[in-house]
Amino acid sequence: MSVKHNNNQLKCDLAIVGGGLAGAALAMTASRMGLSVAMIEAHGIDTFPSSLPERVIALSHGSHRHLEQLGVWQDVVRAGVAPIRKVHVCEPGNRGEVGMHHGEADVEALGYVVQNAHILSAMYKAMPEDVQVLAPAQLRTLAVDVDGVRVGVRDVDGERNLYARLLVGADGTMSLVRRLCGIGSRGWDHNRFGLVASVTPKIAHHDVAHECFRPDGPLAFLPLDAGRYSLVWTLAPREASRIMALDDACFMQALEDAAGQGMQAHLGGFVEAGPRALFPFEYRVAEHFTAPRVALIGNAAHTMHPVAGQGLNLGLRDVADLSAALRSAVQGGRDIGAPVVLEEYAQKRCVDTASVTAFTEGLNAIFCADLLPVKLARGLGMAGMDRLPALRKWLLKRAAGLAQQGGAA
Ligand SMILES: Cc1cc2nc3c(=O)[nH]c(=O)nc-3n(C[C@H](O)[C@H](O)[C@H](O)COP(=O)(O)OP(=O)(O)OC[C@H]3O[C@@H](n4cnc5c(N)ncnc54)[C@H](O)[C@@H]3O)c2cc1C
C-alpha cells in the first residue's frame, strides 16, 4: 500500500513521529510488511546523522541481531564497530574490583560499541523508497477519531495534514505525542550531565570496557574503533560547565585525576581528546504505552540513566514487539490501530520495561549512595562478587542483554 496524496493531505496506515533510531527501525520494518508509512522528523535527513556529536551505543546481542535482520549491520561494521570482550568495574577507595569476561557468558563479545550516527546513516540508506519521509518537519497537532488519527505537521512548505490508522510516538524523552495524547509520565531529573567524547589512551584497550563508580556517578570508558575509548563522564551541573570550558590538555589531565590510580594502571593517560558534548540524565517512564490509535516506543516511552547502557536496547525491543503485533494484525486482515493490537503490544512491554528500569536505576542508586552502610555493603559486594561465579554470570547476562533474548528482534 502506498501513501496517498491529495493536495496537502496524506493518507497512510502508519505515521511515525521521530526519525531517531527507534522510529527509523520501525519505519523500515513496517514498510517491509506492506504497510504504507510516513515518518516525520524534525531534523533534515541528509545532514542529521553527520550532525550528531560523537555519541556511542553499547549494543546488546538482541540489538545486534535486530540490526542484522534490518540488513544494516554490515554497513555499520564498515563504518566501525568495537567488541567489548571484558568489563572492569572499580570504585576509588574501594579495595574490591570486578572483572567480567565474555567467556563467562559463553559469547564472543559482551556487546558492540557503535556510533549512533553510523547506525542512523545505515538505516536511512536502507530505508525502503515507499516510506514517505517528511523532514525537516514538526508535529503540531493530533486528533483521534474512530478510524484513525489526524496529524497536523509543519514543514518548509507550510502546514499539512496526515491521516493514519495508527500513530507511533518515537519522538524522544520530551515526546509531544505523549503529551498531546494526555499520557502522563513519572520520573525525576538526576541533576547530572553525561560528558561524552572520544579519547585515545596511551595503553591499547584490548577490547576492555572500564566503569569507575565515583561519588558524582559513573565514569565509563567503552572501547571504540581506531584504538580510542568513548568516554561517558557523569558530572554535577556546575562541574560539567567547568570541565567543558577546559582546553584539551587540561581536560585530559582532569580526566586522569578523576579516573584515579586504579583506572590509570589500565589506561596509562591520554594522548588525544575529540570534541565534547553534554547530555542531561533523566529517568522518565510513560504511565501508559498506548492510547486510542497511538503507541509509544523508545525514549518517548522510557528514558533511563545510561549507567548500564540499556536505553536503545530496550527501545529496539519495543520496535520488535510492536512489529510482531502489527504483523499478526496484517496477516489476520485486522485494523492495525485496533485496541486488541495495542493491548498486545502494551502487555508485552510492561514487564521488560519495569525490570530494566528497576535494574538500571537501582544500580545507579547503589553506586552513588554516600551512606556508610551502603558503602560498606558495596565494598563487600564488589570484593565478594569476584568470587561468586553465579552472581557474576547473572549480572553479565543482564548487562549483555542476554537475559531478555526472548524479547529481542
Ligand atoms: C550519554 C548517553 C549514553 C547512552 N548509552 C547507551 C548505550 O550504551 N546503550 C543503549 O542501549 N542506550 C544508550 N543510551 C540511550 C540511547 O541513546 C537512547 O535510548 C536512544 O538513542 C533513544 O532513541 P529514540 O529514537 O527513542 O529517541 P531519540 O534519539 O531522542 O529520537 C527522537 C527523534 O524525534 C525527533 N522529534 C522530537 N520531537 C519531534 C516533533 N515534535 N516532530 C518531529 N520530530 C520530533 C527528534 O528530532 C529525534 O530525531 C545513552 C544515552 C545517553 C544520553
The ligand as a Tripos MOL2 file, in Angstrom:
@<TRIPOS>MOLECULE
LIG
   53    58     1     0     0
SMALL
NO_CHARGES

@<TRIPOS>ATOM
      1 C1         25.3410    9.6530   27.1620 C.3       1 LIG1
      2 C2         24.3900    8.5550   26.7720 C.ar      1 LIG1
      3 C3         24.8750    7.2600   26.5680 C.ar      1 LIG1
      4 C4         23.9930    6.2310   26.2010 C.ar      1 LIG1
      5 N1         24.4820    4.9710   26.0310 N.ar      1 LIG1
      6 C5         23.6420    3.9670   25.6790 C.ar      1 LIG1
      7 C6         24.1380    2.6360   25.4710 C.ar      1 LIG1
      8 O1         25.3160    2.3700   25.6250 O.2       1 LIG1
      9 N2         23.2370    1.6600   25.1300 N.ar      1 LIG1
     10 C7         21.9010    1.9200   24.9410 C.ar      1 LIG1
     11 O2         21.1290    0.9950   24.6180 O.2       1 LIG1
     12 N3         21.4120    3.1750   25.1310 N.ar      1 LIG1
     13 C8         22.2490    4.1940   25.4780 C.ar      1 LIG1
     14 N4         21.7640    5.4580   25.6460 N.ar      1 LIG1
     15 C9         20.3290    5.7120   25.3880 C.3       1 LIG1
     16 C10        20.0390    5.8540   23.8900 C.3       1 LIG1
     17 O3         20.9210    6.7920   23.3130 O.3       1 LIG1
     18 C11        18.5940    6.2750   23.6760 C.3       1 LIG1
     19 O4         17.7480    5.3990   24.3860 O.3       1 LIG1
     20 C12        18.2060    6.2410   22.1900 C.3       1 LIG1
     21 O5         19.1000    6.9660   21.3910 O.3       1 LIG1
     22 C13        16.7830    6.7920   22.0210 C.3       1 LIG1
     23 O6         16.3800    6.6940   20.6790 O.3       1 LIG1
     24 P1         14.9200    7.1980   20.2490 P.3       1 LIG1
     25 O7         14.8690    7.0170   18.7730 O.co2     1 LIG1
     26 O8         13.8870    6.5590   21.0950 O.co2     1 LIG1
     27 O9         14.8760    8.7430   20.6460 O.3       1 LIG1
     28 P2         15.7200    9.9790   20.1090 P.3       1 LIG1
     29 O10        17.0910    9.5770   19.6970 O.co2     1 LIG1
     30 O11        15.5870   11.0630   21.1190 O.co2     1 LIG1
     31 O12        14.9540   10.4080   18.7580 O.3       1 LIG1
     32 C14        13.7720   11.1520   18.7920 C.3       1 LIG1
     33 C15        13.6270   11.8460   17.4340 C.3       1 LIG1
     34 O13        12.3610   12.5170   17.3980 O.3       1 LIG1
     35 C16        12.5300   13.7740   16.7820 C.3       1 LIG1
     36 N5         11.4390   14.6560   17.2680 N.ar      1 LIG1
     37 C17        11.2330   15.0700   18.5490 C.ar      1 LIG1
     38 N6         10.1160   15.8320   18.6180 N.ar      1 LIG1
     39 C18         9.6120   15.9030   17.3620 C.ar      1 LIG1
     40 C19         8.4890   16.5510   16.7900 C.ar      1 LIG1
     41 N7          7.6290   17.2990   17.5240 N.pl3     1 LIG1
     42 N8          8.2580   16.4280   15.4420 N.ar      1 LIG1
     43 C20         9.1040   15.6840   14.6760 C.ar      1 LIG1
     44 N9         10.2030   15.0370   15.1850 N.ar      1 LIG1
     45 C21        10.4530   15.1520   16.5040 C.ar      1 LIG1
     46 C22        13.9240   14.2380   17.1990 C.3       1 LIG1
     47 O14        14.4690   15.1670   16.2890 O.3       1 LIG1
     48 C23        14.7030   12.9120   17.2050 C.3       1 LIG1
     49 O15        15.3410   12.6510   15.9860 O.3       1 LIG1
     50 C24        22.6150    6.5070   26.0250 C.ar      1 LIG1
     51 C25        22.1250    7.8130   26.2230 C.ar      1 LIG1
     52 C26        23.0000    8.8220   26.5950 C.ar      1 LIG1
     53 C27        22.4580   10.2180   26.8150 C.3       1 LIG1
@<TRIPOS>BOND
     1     1     2 1
     2     2     3 ar
     3     2    52 ar
     4     3     4 ar
     5     4     5 ar
     6     4    50 ar
     7     5     6 ar
     8     6     7 ar
     9     6    13 1
    10     7     8 2
    11     7     9 ar
    12     9    10 ar
    13    10    11 2
    14    10    12 ar
    15    12    13 ar
    16    13    14 ar
    17    14    15 1
    18    14    50 ar
    19    15    16 1
    20    16    17 1
    21    16    18 1
    22    18    19 1
    23    18    20 1
    24    20    21 1
    25    20    22 1
    26    22    23 1
    27    23    24 1
    28    24    25 2
    29    24    26 1
    30    24    27 1
    31    27    28 1
    32    28    29 2
    33    28    30 1
    34    28    31 1
    35    31    32 1
    36    32    33 1
    37    33    34 1
    38    33    48 1
    39    34    35 1
    40    35    36 1
    41    35    46 1
    42    36    37 ar
    43    36    45 ar
    44    37    38 ar
    45    38    39 ar
    46    39    40 ar
    47    39    45 ar
    48    40    41 1
    49    40    42 ar
    50    42    43 ar
    51    43    44 ar
    52    44    45 ar
    53    46    47 1
    54    46    48 1
    55    48    49 1
    56    50    51 ar
    57    51    52 ar
    58    52    53 1
@<TRIPOS>SUBSTRUCTURE
     1 LIG1         1 GROUP 0 **** ****
